[in-house]
Each structure stands twice: as structure tokens, then as C-alpha cells.
């Protein structure tokens, strides 16, 4: 069992500039996730331009677009493994630099993707390639930034620092949603279809350069002892820590399906199942994300005082009981969608505000980034990345009512893991 389970004494935090560390991690992370989520919010426009329309089923292009969304997720475990290995071998800052440059390049590629009418099958091929690179970047980003944030925290502040993982993620998502909303509200449908949907991706490429510049001033968080130690093998975390790897999967399964359902897919779900206007759905998503970002530090501070497990159970049991009634409450109403989203955000904070700390507290420092990156990203790919596709597929098959049950069951299974999870909030982190 790793040292955090024993409460052994460890060195003090390696950084004396925690605010600067938070800024370096958060700004870059926000840019990464802005690029990633812009795709989700503009999925219906991408579907119309990049994929051929089905003769008998108008959902075929949208299903294809969400399939590419899922494909990008399946590169995330590879990114988590490779970039996690870079973080463990070369340093957290080196990995963070690589991930943000990858994201900037892939975002630009999405923005320059040709239409199906102009390039035929080449159009979806280019989109898939761009999405694969984005998946590689995001998988590595979570592994490196999670480790970087938690290792930058002082005693008794890991939960608070952990919360900024999703503060910055949500800010990126919020900006992506806000940009999409402004474009939809100000441009005609023809202009959105012809060039408007490309604007957020080109902007993302520019913002990636800003994030790259900010990260150059970050301090490395690996201890001097870890820097002197021999470099870990690529699969060392999986080989030597199989129990911890499975634990990450169990912790993450319910959280990722709830997260991607509530923060990304719910506007599209409301459009498909209630007929809610597209711009109203995007606006409700934007407002609920702002509310969600404000909740994260509160959840992190509560976990530092009362422990990680109570918050995880608040999330898991809450979603297991309330996913079905909340999603069945949706109507063709902006107010109802906003209330449903905000209610889910309160529950979801029990997971998101502390997931970085919980994950980092599972693995020893030698393989911490790669150990987190691969099992976490694999679980997200299996359950989070496929959430929009599964929800749309249920609708296409005439069984849209099954999707809320799918979310509830996964959250219940994760709750069983949380019940047996050792409490690590008040143990010192091995460095």
C-alpha cells in the first residue's frame, strides 16, 4: 500500500509560489478544454457539413458526429499513458507543454476541415484525425495537470487545489458554450453552416499559444529525490499497482457518465427529446456551467475538512436516486432545463471538486501521472465519451427513457466503491 495510506512523513511542498502554480495549470487547462468542448456544442453544425445526410434518417449525421466524439475519447488512454510517462520521467511541466501545443494544432485542423460537399470522404477523415490528436492531448493533460495541481498544494489544501482542475475545465467549457451561443444568436443559419462553426476552433488555436506562454513560468513539482531516481517503465504503474488502477476505474465510472451527461450532452438531449429551441438549450447550459464553476472550491474545502468519502457518496447516491426523475422532468421549457442542470451540478460537485486529489492520493510519486492517466482516461472513454452517442442511439431506437437508467446504474456501482474507499484527506502526500 502506498505511503499515503500509512500517514508517513514526507517532504514539504516543492513550490513556494502556489498562486502562480494554480494560474499556470488553470489557464492552460481552460484552453485545452475550451478546444475539446467546442466540438460538442457545435456538433449539429459539424454533422450537416462534414457527413453525408442519411436518406431515411435525419439522425445519421448527428450519430456520425458523436461517434467521432467517442473516437477522440479512445485516444485519451493513450495520451494518459504517453504524456503521463513524460510527466513521470521528464517532469510535470514538460508534459503540460506538449499537451497544450498538441491541442492547439488539432483545434486548428478541426477549423480547417473541408466540407463533405467539397472533399467527399476526405472531410470526415480529416475530422477524425484532428479528433484523435485532441484525444491524445486531453488524456495527457488530465494526467499531468492533476498531478501538478495536487503536488503544488500545501498541507490541508489538496482538496482546494484539486477543485481548480474542474474550475478551469468548466471555464474552458463555459467560454466554448458562450462563444457558440453568441455565434448562434448573431449569425444566420446559412452563415453558421458555411463558416460560423469554424470560428471557435481557430480561436482555440490562438488561445493555446497563450496557455503555452503562461506555462513556461511554472515550477516543476517533482521532488529532488524523484528526479534523481531511475525512470519508470511505460507500463510500470499497471504492472506494479493493478489494484490502484482498478480503483481509479471504479471511482471514475459514475462520475464521468454524470459529468458528460450534465455538462455537455444535456442541451442536445433536451433538443432531441423535448423540442427545445437550440439557442435556449445552449444558454441554459452556459448559465448552469457558471454556477458549477463557483461550486468547485467550496467542495474542495469541505473535503479538506470533512474528508473525500462523504462528498463522493453525496454525489454517487444522489445521482443513483435522482438521475431518472431529473431527466424525466425535462420539458420544452428553458426554466425547467436550467433547474434540472443546476440540481445535477450540485450533486456532481461531490465528485468533480475532489477527483484530482482522490486520484493523486492513490498512487506513489514515481508513477503518479501515468498511473492516473491510463485507467482514468480509459474509463472516461468507455462511459463518458460514449454518453452522447448512447443517448442519441436510445432516441433513434425509440427507447430514450432508458438513458437516465443507464446513468443511475453506473453511479450506483461507483457508490459501492466509495463505501470501501480509504479516507486519505488528512494523510500527507508522498512526494
N, C-alpha and C positions, 0 to 999 in steps of 0.2 A: 504494500500500500504506500502511496506517495506520502511525502513528508507533511503535506497539509493535513492529512488525516491524523497525524500524531502530535501536531502542535509544536514541532521542533523549532528552535530559534533559528532565525535567518538574518541575512544582512538587511540593512535599511534600504529603502528605495534608491535606485541608481541615479535618479534625476532630481535636481533642485529647482526645476522650472516647470511645475505641474500645469500651470495655466497655458504655457506655450506648448506643452505636450498635448494637452486637450485640443488646442487650436489646430495643431498640425494633423492630428488624427481626424478631427471632426470635419474640417474644411475639405480635406481630400476625400474622406468617406462620403460626404454630402454630394460632391461632384460625381463620384463613382455611381452612387445610387440614383442620382438625377438621370444619368445616361441610361441606366438599366431600366428605370421605371417609365421613362418617356415612351418606350415601346408599348408598354401595357396600356397607357392612357390613349394612345393613338392607334390601337390595334384595328379598329374598324376601318380607318382610312388606309392603313397599310394593306389590309385584306383586299380592298377594292382595287388597289393599284398594282400589287405585286403578284397576286394569284389569279388564275383564271376562274371565272364565275361558273358555278355548277348549273347545269341546265334545269334541274328539277328541285334544287335545294339551295336557298339563299344563304344557308349557314355554312356551306362548304368553304368559301374563302376565309370566314372567321375561324372555323375549325383549323384550317391550314395555318393561319397566323398564330393561333395559340399552340399549335403543335411545334412551330419554330420557337415559341416562347419556352416550351418544355425542353426542346433540344438544347437550348442555351444553358438550361439548368443542369443538364447532364455533363456539361464540361466543367461545372463548378467543382465536383470532387477532384478532377484532375488538377484544376487550379489550386484547390486547397492543399493537395499533396505536394505539387511542384513549388508553389510560392511559399507554402509552409516550410518546406525543406530549405529554401533560400533564407527564410527568416531565421531558422534554427542554425544554419551553417554560416551565413554571411551577415546576419543581423536583421532586426525588425525593420529598420529604416530602409535598407536596401530593397527588401521585398515590397514595401509600400511605394517606393519609387517606380519599380517595374509595373506594378498593378495599375497605377494611375495613367502611365503612358500607354499601356495596352488598351485601357478603356477609352482614352481619347481617340486613338486610331480607329478602333472598332465603331465608335459612335459616328465618326466622320463617314465611315464606309456605309453605315445604315442610311445616313442622309444623302449619300450619292447613289444609292441603289436604283437601277433603272426600273421602269415600269414593265409589266408583262406585255403590254401592247407594243412597247418599243424593242424589247430584247428577248421576248419569249421566255423559255425555261431558264435563261441566264439570270433573270431577275430574282426568282426565289433562291437560286444557287448563291448569288452574292449576299442575299439577306441571311441565309443560313450560315455562311462563312463569317459574316460580321457578328452574328449572334453567338457563334461558338467562341470567338475571341472575347466577347463580352462576358460569357460564362467563365472562361478561364481567368479573366481579370477579377470578377466579383468573388469567385471562390477563393482566390488568393488574398483578396482584400479582407475578407472576414477573418481568415486565419491570422494574418499579420496584425491587423488593427485591433482585434480582440486582445491578443497577447500584449501588444504595445500599450494599450489603454490601461489594462489591469496592472501591468508591471510598473506603470508610471504613478500609480496611486500610493498615497501614504497609508499608514496603519488606520484601519477602521473606515476607509473611504473607497474600498474596491467596488462596492455596490454603486456608489455615486458616480465614480468614474465609468463603471460599466454602462450606466444608463446613457452616457453620451454616444455609445455605439448606435442606439436607436434614435436618439435626438438628432444626430447628424444624418442617419439614414432617412428619417422622417422629413427633415428639412429638404434633402435632395428630392424625395418623393413629392413633397409639398410644392417645391418650385416646379417640378415637372408637371404636376397637376395644374398648378396655376398658369403656367405657360400654355398648356393645352387648352385650358378654359378660355383664356384671353383670345387665343387664335380662333377657337370655335365661335366665340361670340362676335368677333370683329371681321372675320373673313367669310365670304360666301362659301357655299358647299363646293362649288366648282374650283375656287381658289385653294380651298383646303385639300381637295383631292389632287390638284395639279402640282402645287409646290408648298402649301402651308404646312403639311405634316412633316416636311423635311427640316424646317427651321429649328425645332428643338434639338435635333441631333447635331447639326452644325454648331449651334451654340454650345452644346455639351463638349464638343472637341476643344473649343476655345477655353472653356472653364477648366478642363483637365490640365491645361498648361499653367493656370493659376494655382491649382492644387499642387502640381509638381514643384512650383517655385516655393510655396509655403512649406512643403515637407523637407526642403533642403536644410531648414533650420532646426529640425528635430534632433533630440539626443537619442542615442542608442540605449535601450533598456536592458539588454543582456548584461549580466554581471561579468566582472573581470574573470572570475573563475570559469564561467561558461565559455567565454571567448578563448580561454587557454585550452579547454577540453577538446578532445578529438571530435571530429564532425560526425553527427549521427547518420546512419544509413537512411535511404529513402523510405523504406518500409519498417524502420525500427520501432516506431510508435505502435503500429499494428501488431508487429511480431511480439513485442515485449509487454504490451499493455492491451490485450484483447478485451478484458473486462471493462476497462475505462472507455474503450472505443464503442462498445455496445451501449454503455451507459449514456454516452453523448447522443446516440441514436434514439434511445428511449426518451431522453429529456426533450429532444427536438421535435419528434414526430407530431405531437399535438400542437405545439407552438407554431410550427411552420404552416400547417394547414389553416389554422385560425388566422395567422398573420396575413397570409397571402389572400385569403378569402375576404377579410375585413378591410385591408388597406389597399388592395389592388383590384380584385375581381368584383367587388360588390356593386360598383356603378354599372358595369356591364351586365351583371346578374340581374340588377333591377331593370335595366333596359329590356333584357330578353324576356323576363317573367312578368313584368307589370306594365310595360309600355311607357315607362317614364322617359321624359324628354332627355336627350343626350347631354345637353348643356346643364340641365338641373342636376343630373346624376354626377357630372364632373364637379360642379360647385359644392354639392353635399360632401363629396369625397375630399375636396380641398379643405373645407371647414373642419371636418372631423379629424383630418391629419394634423391641423394646427393644435387642436385640443389634445390629441395624442402626444405630440411633442412636449407639451407643457407638463404632462403627467409623468414622464420618464424619470427626471431627477427625484421626484417625490418617492416613486417606487424604489429607486436605488438607495435613498437614505433610510427608508423603512426597513429594507433588507439588512443594511449595516447595523441597525439597532436590534431588530427582532429576528433576523435570520432569513435565509433564502427559501427554506422549505415552506413556510406559511404563505409566502407570496405565490410560489409555484402551485400550491394546492388551491389557492383562491382562483387562479387562472384556470387550472385544469378541470376542477369540479364545476366551476361556474360555466364554462363552455360546454361541458358534457350535459349539463342540465338545461342550458338556455339557448344553445345554438338553434335547435329546431323551432321553438316558439318565436325567437327573434327573426329568423329568416322567413317564417310563415306570416309574420306581421307585415311584411313589405307590401305596399300598395302603390298605386300611381300617384304618389304624393312626395314632394320634396321634403316636407317636415318629418314624415314618417321615416324616410330613408336616413335623414340626418340623425334622428333619435336612435334608430337601430345601430347605425355606425358608431355613435358616441358611447352607447351602452356597451358594445363589444370592445371599444377601445379601453374602457375602464378595466374590464376583465383581462384584456390582453396585456396590459401593463405589468401584471403579475409575472409574466414570462419575459417580455422584451426588456424590461428595465434591468434585469439581472442576469440574462442568459450569458453575456460575455464573462461576467465574474464566475458564474457556476461552471462554465466550460473550462476557464483557465485554472480553476481550483482543482480540477480533476487530474491534470497531467503535470509531471515534473518539468522543469525549465528546459532540459536538454532536448525534448521533443514536443514542447508545448504547442508550437504553432502548427506543425504538421499533424500532431495528434488531434488537435481540434479540427483542423481544416478538412481532412478527408471524411471522417464519419459525419460531421455536421453537414457538409455540403452534399454528401450522398443522400442523407435523409431529406434535406430540403429539395433535392432533385426529384426524389420519389414521391413526395407528398405535397410540398409547396409549389414546385414548378408545374406539376400536373393539375393543380386545383382549377385554373380557368378552363383547361381542356375537359376535365372530368365534369365540371358544372355545365359547360356548353353541350357536351355529349349527352348528359342526362336529359337536358332540354330537347335535344334533337331526337332522342329515342322516346320522348313523351313521358319521362319519369323525373321531371325536375324536382319533385318533392323528396327524392332520395338523397339529394346532395347535402341538405342540412344534417341528415342522419349520419352520413359519411364523416362530416366534420366532428359531430358529437362523439362518435365511437373512438376516433383517433385521440381526442382529448381525454376521454375516459382511460384509455390504455396508458397514456403518458402520466395520468394522475396516479396510477398504480406504481409507476417508477418513482414519482416524487415522494410517495409514502415511505419508501425504503431508502431514500437518498440521505447519506450522512450530511449533517449540518456543518458547513465549512466557513460560515460568515465570520466567526470570531477566532479562526485559526490563522496563523501567519502564513504568508505565501512563500514557498520555497523559491529562491532566485538563483 
